[in-house]
Amino acid sequence: MFKSVLHKIKTGPRAVSVLFVLISLMAYHSWKPLLAYLLTFLAFAVIFHVLGQLVSRLLPILYLGCVIVLIHSLVNPSNVHYIYIFGIEGFNYGLITALRLFNIAALTQLFLLLNPLHEIISAMSWIHPDLGIILALVLSTLPVMHQQMEITLKVQTARGLRRGRFPWQRLYAYLVILIPIIVKALVRGQVIAQLLHVRGYGLHLAKRNLELGHSDKIAIFLSLGFLIVNLLLANASLLGGL
């Protein structure tokens, strides 16, 4: 039943609801509600049978979150109480930051997994006709840039490029690789823009009207109410902590 109700909501109102949830995530400054959010997102992934794909996409964010917690535990200026060399205040701050980042990544990836890409691109054209084509061109260019980066890396390695063991050596190596890729991407973008101009793109392009059904309006109003309630709860918990 829940799946059938969700399928009646268009991609545009779903994106608006996701935006409201993202804003509500920023209001909390405690790890408990952020953890509850994360468990809810994982439950949604289980319901829609995308948990495996979601977890595979979140693994790099998990590594980054662990680094954030470790750095704040060691060098956060607000550290006053310590357990060995780890500051409790920095650990709490890093945990909240990591959970918020993890929630943002989980929600956006869940949205991408549950909505076909062509529907997302079509929904962007409701805001402005050019946004859809911009998003489509960016997404079509990313695989080309990834392939170009692999080729450039192999060529530069064959020419004697050394990545080194230290971070600054690797940074220099990747700068040598990234600069020609960025230049080629700019040239490719200029060529695509010229082709679109030659083919008359934009001459008869009209903004699409956003038609909302009853399910779409209910979803937007519920997500707006959810945002307001969360802002009030976050504000009340903040005042209670003071």
Secondary structure as UniProt FT lines:
FT   HELIX           2..7
FT   HELIX           11..27
FT   HELIX           31..47
FT   TURN            48..49
FT   HELIX           51..75
FT   TURN            77..78
FT   STRAND          82..83
FT   TURN            84..85
FT   STRAND          86..87
FT   HELIX           88..114
FT   HELIX           117..127
FT   HELIX           129..158
FT   TURN            159..160
FT   HELIX           167..198
FT   TURN            199..202
FT   HELIX           214..241
//
